[in-house]
């Protein structure tokens, strides 16, 4: 299974430690690959951001949003499987709960 996370959810107002917790849980227990979906021209910026904050460990690949990857999505848009405006301590348990339900 593939998890696709919108890249803006890795930057403030999201908390980078919570973003990393979501990717850690996802990679260890549910998903084979975790993709970070970026706008054109932003992949290097997001990779450097994640790497400098120690949150790149469980990201398999950075992809363009135009590549239309298929998988479970965490995004800010209405078409997401898990719609959130940020990843922080207030919604971390809800996100993990939704991911846990996928495991069955």
C-alpha positions, 0 to 999 in steps of 0.5 A: 500500500502507498500513503501520499501526504501533501507536502504542505503538511510537513511545514508550519503550522504543522508540527514536524515531530507530529509529521514524523510520527505519522510517517513512522507509524505508517511505515512500520505498521501499514504502508510499504511506501510513503510519498510526499506530493509536491508542487513543481519546483518545490521538491528540493526545498521540501527534501532539504526541509525534511532532512534538516529537521530529521523527518525524512527517514520514512519518506520513500519518494517526493513526487509531483502532484501532476504524477497522479499517484494512487494510494491512501491520501492525507491532504488539505483538499476535499478529495483526500481520504484523510482531510486535515489542515495541519498535522499537530498534537491536537489531531495526531491521535485522530490521524493515527486512528484512521490509519490503524483502521486500514490495517484491519 
